[in-house]
Amino acid sequence: MSKSVDLREAAVAYYEEGHTLIETGKVFKVGKTTVSNWVRKKRETGDLQNKPLNRGFKKIDPEKLKAYVKEYPDHTQKEMAEAFGCCNQAISKALKRCGITRKKDHALQRTGS
């Protein structure tokens, strides 16, 4: 769990008052490496905020997948995987994340039932 920015600021200020990394770590109940990282980050960037998370898709763009399914609604997951250059399981998980359901039984489609 990350520590609050206020705690980080206080720890860096305490260290800059002349205390050692070990003393600062004991007072703020963090490791000396953590204090060292905070001090370095403060010097390099002037800020102690966490970097924003960049969580995007890795292989399959959800918008491209939706457009593909709309254009080719009868393609199997295997055909989709070939088109996107990935495995069937990746397509299956991406479809699930997008809320798209697929029919599993092709026998019903062949007989017209």
Backbone as ProteinMPNN parsed JSONL, in Angstrom:
{"seq_chain_A": "MSKSVDLREAAVAYYEEGHTLIETGKVFKVGKTTVSNWVRKKRETGDLQNKPLNRGFKKIDPEKLKAYVKEYPDHTQKEMAEAFGCCNQAISKALKRCGITRKKDHALQRTGS", "coords_chain_A": {"N_chain_A": [[0.849, -1.175, 0.0], [0.586, 2.176, -0.852], [2.096, 5.04, 0.625], [0.773, 8.094, 2.039], [0.93, 11.306, 0.408], [1.404, 13.419, 2.099], [2.72, 12.189, 4.282], [5.027, 11.347, 2.989], [6.14, 13.807, 2.233], [6.647, 14.867, 4.79], [8.504, 13.025, 5.74], [10.658, 13.396, 3.965], [11.268, 16.067, 4.525], [12.043, 15.784, 7.205], [14.319, 14.209, 6.896], [15.902, 15.991, 5.434], [16.432, 17.845, 7.368], [18.657, 16.969, 8.573], [18.763, 14.422, 9.625], [19.524, 10.889, 9.569], [19.041, 8.359, 6.986], [18.244, 5.95, 8.124], [17.314, 6.722, 10.696], [15.198, 8.378, 9.911], [13.607, 6.524, 8.578], [12.887, 4.839, 10.729], [11.4, 6.596, 12.361], [9.221, 7.2, 10.678], [8.28, 4.735, 10.129], [9.045, 3.229, 7.828], [11.149, 1.683, 5.326], [14.71, 2.296, 4.925], [15.473, 2.414, 2.27], [13.118, 3.153, 1.022], [12.795, 5.76, 1.998], [15.059, 6.888, 0.857], [14.418, 6.624, -1.861], [12.198, 8.369, -1.975], [13.439, 10.817, -1.37], [15.202, 11.071, -3.538], [13.351, 11.138, -5.641], [12.018, 13.501, -5.02], [14.08, 15.361, -5.395], [14.634, 14.995, -8.141], [12.173, 15.351, -9.542], [10.718, 17.161, -8.081], [8.344, 16.623, -6.927], [6.179, 14.441, -5.085], [4.116, 12.827, -5.833], [2.315, 9.88, -6.868], [2.882, 8.137, -9.943], [0.504, 8.371, -12.592], [-1.593, 5.599, -13.328], [-1.284, 3.648, -16.206], [-3.3, 1.939, -17.695], [-4.031, 0.092, -20.225], [-5.267, -1.649, -23.123], [-3.64, -4.665, -24.131], [-3.256, -6.478, -26.298], [-5.601, -6.607, -27.85], [-7.617, -4.223, -29.162], [-10.487, -2.937, -27.766], [-12.446, -1.434, -29.156], [-11.846, -1.921, -31.851], [-12.304, -4.644, -31.886], [-15.074, -4.754, -31.373], [-15.997, -3.472, -33.693], [-15.106, -5.299, -35.602], [-16.602, -7.588, -34.927], [-19.114, -6.619, -35.474], [-18.938, -6.233, -38.226], [-18.275, -8.803, -39.142], [-20.246, -10.911, -38.095], [-20.627, -13.665, -38.07], [-18.227, -14.964, -37.798], [-15.992, -17.292, -36.276], [-14.428, -17.699, -33.023], [-11.882, -18.603, -33.464], [-11.322, -17.702, -36.049], [-11.419, -14.969, -35.555], [-9.254, -14.743, -33.817], [-7.136, -15.334, -35.533], [-7.331, -13.128, -37.23], [-6.682, -11.046, -35.497], [-4.217, -11.802, -34.655], [-3.657, -13.383, -32.373], [-4.337, -15.691, -29.643], [-7.108, -18.044, -29.221], [-8.106, -17.93, -26.602], [-7.456, -15.354, -25.76], [-9.126, -13.839, -27.377], [-11.577, -14.782, -26.447], [-11.578, -13.836, -23.783], [-11.431, -11.081, -24.27], [-13.832, -10.629, -25.63], [-15.601, -11.225, -23.585], [-14.97, -9.173, -21.735], [-15.907, -7.039, -23.221], [-18.566, -7.541, -23.195], [-19.787, -9.098, -25.097], [-21.532, -11.808, -26.295], [-21.163, -15.153, -27.505], [-22.398, -17.675, -29.71], [-22.181, -21.118, -28.993], [-22.784, -23.629, -30.06], [-22.536, -25.019, -33.084], [-23.98, -26.892, -34.454], [-26.696, -26.412, -34.225], [-26.963, -24.198, -35.838], [-26.403, -25.233, -38.367], [-28.476, -27.054, -38.85], [-30.628, -25.443, -38.877], [-32.321, -25.074, -36.777]], "CA_chain_A": [[0.0, 0.0, 0.0], [1.436, 3.358, -0.92], [1.946, 6.006, 1.722], [0.189, 9.367, 1.606], [1.878, 12.322, -0.031], [1.749, 14.199, 3.298], [3.722, 11.429, 5.018], [6.258, 11.398, 2.196], [6.691, 15.169, 2.373], [7.152, 15.0, 6.152], [9.707, 12.204, 5.857], [11.728, 14.059, 3.221], [11.633, 17.26, 5.303], [12.759, 15.299, 8.393], [15.646, 13.788, 6.431], [16.65, 17.182, 5.019], [16.826, 18.574, 8.578], [19.946, 16.455, 9.009], [18.656, 13.063, 10.169], [19.974, 9.846, 8.641], [17.981, 7.574, 6.351], [17.772, 4.944, 9.085], [16.51, 7.429, 11.701], [13.958, 8.817, 9.256], [12.812, 5.32, 8.346], [12.326, 4.369, 12.004], [10.381, 7.553, 12.812], [8.027, 7.141, 9.817], [7.941, 3.309, 9.98], [9.295, 2.753, 6.467], [12.535, 1.288, 5.155], [15.637, 3.357, 4.519], [15.438, 2.483, 0.814], [11.926, 3.926, 0.691], [13.115, 7.165, 2.265], [16.025, 7.269, -0.165], [13.671, 6.782, -3.115], [11.398, 9.586, -1.877], [14.353, 11.96, -1.438], [15.653, 11.155, -4.931], [12.224, 11.562, -6.461], [11.773, 14.911, -4.714], [15.151, 16.127, -6.042], [14.554, 14.886, -9.598], [10.919, 15.843, -10.114], [10.135, 18.21, -7.255], [7.008, 16.195, -6.522], [6.149, 13.092, -4.525], [2.879, 12.155, -6.261], [2.463, 8.642, -7.622], [2.631, 8.256, -11.373], [-0.817, 7.845, -12.939], [-1.57, 4.276, -13.928], [-1.618, 3.619, -17.624], [-3.812, 0.59, -17.935], [-4.698, 0.0, -21.507], [-5.327, -2.993, -23.659], [-2.324, -5.127, -24.541], [-3.258, -7.08, -27.625], [-6.83, -6.428, -28.624], [-8.315, -2.962, -28.934], [-11.911, -3.267, -27.637], [-13.237, -0.787, -30.209], [-11.592, -2.654, -33.097], [-12.979, -5.933, -31.747], [-16.514, -4.522, -31.561], [-16.218, -3.186, -35.114], [-14.888, -6.551, -36.312], [-17.758, -8.454, -34.675], [-20.25, -6.028, -36.185], [-18.745, -6.463, -39.652], [-18.257, -10.247, -39.391], [-20.915, -11.513, -36.934], [-20.649, -15.12, -38.127], [-16.889, -15.531, -37.629], [-15.721, -17.997, -35.027], [-13.349, -17.11, -32.229], [-10.626, -18.988, -34.107], [-11.118, -16.768, -37.163], [-11.12, -13.669, -34.958], [-7.892, -14.831, -33.286], [-6.234, -15.227, -36.685], [-7.391, -11.752, -37.725], [-6.035, -10.162, -34.528], [-2.88, -12.3, -34.382], [-3.537, -13.835, -30.985], [-4.925, -17.006, -29.432], [-8.557, -18.084, -28.987], [-8.409, -17.543, -25.233], [-7.383, -13.889, -25.69], [-10.372, -13.359, -27.997], [-12.662, -15.118, -25.537], [-11.548, -12.901, -22.653], [-11.735, -9.738, -24.771], [-15.271, -10.604, -25.891], [-16.266, -11.193, -22.277], [-14.794, -7.818, -21.204], [-16.741, -6.127, -24.015], [-19.967, -7.889, -22.998], [-20.286, -9.723, -26.324], [-21.693, -13.25, -26.128], [-21.031, -15.906, -28.748], [-23.044, -18.986, -29.704], [-21.185, -22.174, -28.896], [-23.207, -24.834, -30.756], [-22.684, -24.8, -34.518], [-24.909, -27.881, -34.981], [-28.001, -25.76, -34.316], [-26.931, -23.284, -36.976], [-26.406, -26.023, -39.607], [-29.759, -27.702, -39.075], [-31.652, -24.428, -39.023], [-33.204, -25.103, -35.605]], "C_chain_A": [[0.893, 1.236, 0.0], [1.1, 4.322, 0.218], [1.404, 7.317, 1.178], [1.286, 10.36, 1.248], [2.319, 13.169, 1.165], [2.843, 13.502, 4.112], [5.063, 11.476, 4.287], [6.949, 12.752, 2.343], [7.329, 15.347, 3.751], [8.452, 14.215, 6.325], [10.89, 12.86, 5.149], [12.198, 15.299, 3.983], [12.446, 16.86, 6.535], [14.186, 14.895, 8.017], [16.509, 15.008, 6.091], [17.047, 18.066, 6.197], [18.148, 18.053, 9.135], [19.91, 15.073, 9.615], [19.099, 12.054, 9.118], [18.765, 9.133, 8.034], [17.384, 6.569, 7.328], [16.886, 5.589, 10.154], [15.154, 7.837, 11.112], [13.031, 7.631, 9.026], [12.149, 4.813, 9.609], [11.198, 5.282, 12.486], [9.087, 7.393, 12.008], [7.61, 5.714, 9.487], [7.967, 2.839, 8.526], [10.77, 2.381, 6.383], [13.413, 2.441, 4.697], [15.679, 3.504, 2.995], [14.243, 3.301, 0.344], [12.19, 5.412, 0.886], [14.067, 7.681, 1.189], [15.339, 7.504, -1.514], [12.844, 8.061, -3.108], [12.27, 10.83, -2.015], [14.825, 12.162, -2.882], [14.541, 11.652, -5.842], [11.919, 13.048, -6.262], [12.814, 15.792, -5.408], [14.993, 16.15, -7.56], [13.316, 15.553, -10.179], [10.318, 17.005, -9.348], [8.758, 17.858, -6.724], [7.083, 14.777, -5.984], [4.855, 12.341, -4.858], [3.218, 10.848, -6.96], [2.221, 8.92, -9.097], [1.218, 7.748, -11.653], [-0.673, 6.488, -13.623], [-1.997, 4.358, -15.376], [-2.056, 2.205, -17.968], [-4.625, 0.583, -19.215], [-4.75, -1.446, -21.95], [-3.93, -3.377, -24.136], [-2.332, -5.623, -25.979], [-4.444, -6.63, -28.466], [-7.517, -5.133, -28.219], [-9.815, -3.265, -28.883], [-12.774, -2.644, -28.74], [-13.064, -1.506, -31.546], [-12.297, -4.007, -33.063], [-14.485, -5.777, -31.968], [-16.829, -4.264, -33.027], [-16.076, -4.46, -35.942], [-16.099, -7.468, -36.157], [-18.992, -7.928, -35.409], [-20.159, -6.308, -37.686], [-18.817, -7.942, -40.018], [-18.92, -10.979, -38.228], [-20.88, -13.039, -36.912], [-19.266, -15.75, -37.977], [-16.748, -16.2, -36.271], [-14.604, -17.281, -34.266], [-11.99, -17.442, -32.835], [-10.315, -18.029, -35.26], [-10.775, -15.365, -36.649], [-9.681, -13.644, -34.446], [-6.873, -14.705, -34.41], [-6.189, -13.792, -37.202], [-6.645, -10.787, -36.801], [-4.626, -10.63, -34.146], [-2.671, -12.709, -32.936], [-4.2, -15.204, -30.861], [-6.439, -16.896, -29.158], [-8.929, -17.587, -27.599], [-8.374, -16.019, -25.075], [-8.655, -13.276, -26.276], [-11.536, -13.603, -27.058], [-12.737, -14.13, -24.378], [-11.905, -11.487, -23.088], [-13.235, -9.597, -25.061], [-16.049, -10.496, -24.581], [-16.174, -9.797, -21.66], [-15.694, -6.812, -21.923], [-18.229, -6.419, -23.852], [-20.603, -8.509, -24.232], [-20.352, -11.222, -26.081], [-21.65, -13.924, -27.491], [-21.78, -17.224, -28.619], [-21.966, -20.058, -29.747], [-21.507, -23.368, -29.8], [-23.432, -24.538, -32.242], [-23.659, -25.791, -35.148], [-26.293, -27.276, -35.139], [-28.057, -24.831, -35.525], [-27.014, -24.052, -38.291], [-27.771, -26.62, -39.903], [-30.885, -26.691, -39.254], [-32.615, -24.383, -37.871], [-33.117, -23.838, -34.832]], "O_chain_A": [[1.848, 1.319, 0.773], [-0.034, 4.392, 0.691], [1.558, 7.617, -0.006], [2.418, 10.262, 1.723], [3.473, 13.59, 1.236], [3.782, 14.148, 4.576], [6.111, 11.629, 4.914], [8.16, 12.837, 2.546], [8.418, 15.909, 3.869], [9.386, 14.683, 6.977], [12.001, 12.875, 5.68], [13.399, 15.55, 4.074], [13.428, 17.523, 6.872], [15.139, 15.203, 8.734], [17.695, 15.052, 6.419], [17.9, 18.942, 6.053], [18.698, 18.636, 10.069], [20.94, 14.588, 10.083], [19.055, 12.334, 7.92], [17.634, 9.279, 8.497], [16.171, 6.362, 7.358], [15.824, 5.059, 10.48], [14.109, 7.66, 11.739], [11.824, 7.719, 9.25], [10.989, 4.402, 9.584], [10.166, 4.806, 12.96], [7.992, 7.441, 12.569], [6.711, 5.493, 8.677], [7.057, 2.156, 8.055], [11.552, 2.725, 7.27], [12.928, 3.433, 4.153], [15.898, 4.603, 2.487], [14.344, 4.057, -0.623], [11.844, 6.227, 0.031], [13.893, 8.786, 0.675], [15.647, 8.467, -2.217], [12.788, 8.767, -4.114], [11.892, 11.785, -2.693], [14.845, 13.286, -3.384], [14.77, 12.492, -6.713], [11.602, 13.76, -7.215], [12.476, 16.845, -5.948], [15.191, 17.186, -8.195], [13.4, 16.242, -11.195], [9.504, 17.754, -9.888], [8.081, 18.701, -6.137], [7.951, 14.001, -6.383], [4.544, 11.33, -4.228], [4.279, 10.72, -7.571], [1.459, 9.817, -9.458], [0.774, 6.791, -11.019], [0.257, 6.266, -14.399], [-2.953, 5.053, -15.723], [-1.276, 1.393, -18.466], [-5.774, 1.024, -19.248], [-4.326, -2.349, -21.23], [-3.133, -2.513, -24.501], [-1.493, -5.219, -26.783], [-4.3, -6.312, -29.647], [-7.942, -4.972, -27.076], [-10.366, -3.793, -29.849], [-13.729, -3.267, -29.203], [-14.031, -1.68, -32.288], [-12.823, -4.467, -34.076], [-15.096, -6.581, -32.672], [-17.819, -4.777, -33.549], [-16.843, -4.678, -36.881], [-16.569, -8.054, -37.132], [-19.81, -8.704, -35.902], [-21.166, -6.586, -38.337], [-19.35, -8.301, -41.067], [-18.222, -11.615, -37.44], [-21.079, -13.647, -35.861], [-19.152, -16.975, -38.027], [-17.297, -15.748, -35.266], [-13.936, -16.39, -34.79], [-11.052, -16.652, -32.732], [-9.174, -17.598, -35.423], [-9.948, -14.664, -37.232], [-8.972, -12.652, -34.616], [-5.852, -14.036, -34.248], [-5.124, -13.298, -37.57], [-6.044, -9.821, -37.269], [-3.922, -9.944, -33.405], [-1.632, -12.416, -32.343], [-4.58, -15.805, -31.866], [-6.966, -15.814, -28.902], [-9.94, -16.906, -27.427], [-9.181, -15.458, -24.334], [-9.193, -12.31, -25.735], [-12.391, -12.734, -26.887], [-13.814, -13.646, -24.03], [-12.6, -10.771, -22.368], [-13.832, -8.561, -24.768], [-17.034, -9.762, -24.49], [-17.159, -9.286, -21.126], [-16.18, -5.856, -21.319], [-19.067, -5.644, -24.313], [-21.822, -8.454, -24.397], [-19.355, -11.84, -25.707], [-22.048, -13.343, -28.5], [-21.798, -17.828, -27.546], [-20.965, -19.921, -30.451], [-20.592, -24.051, -30.26], [-24.408, -23.883, -32.608], [-24.124, -25.563, -36.265], [-26.997, -27.597, -36.097], [-29.104, -24.701, -36.16], [-27.634, -23.572, -39.24], [-28.186, -26.689, -41.06], [-31.968, -27.037, -39.727], [-33.645, -23.715, -37.964], [-33.793, -23.688, -33.814]]}, "name": "protein", "num_of_chains": 1, "seq": "MSKSVDLREAAVAYYEEGHTLIETGKVFKVGKTTVSNWVRKKRETGDLQNKPLNRGFKKIDPEKLKAYVKEYPDHTQKEMAEAFGCCNQAISKALKRCGITRKKDHALQRTGS"}
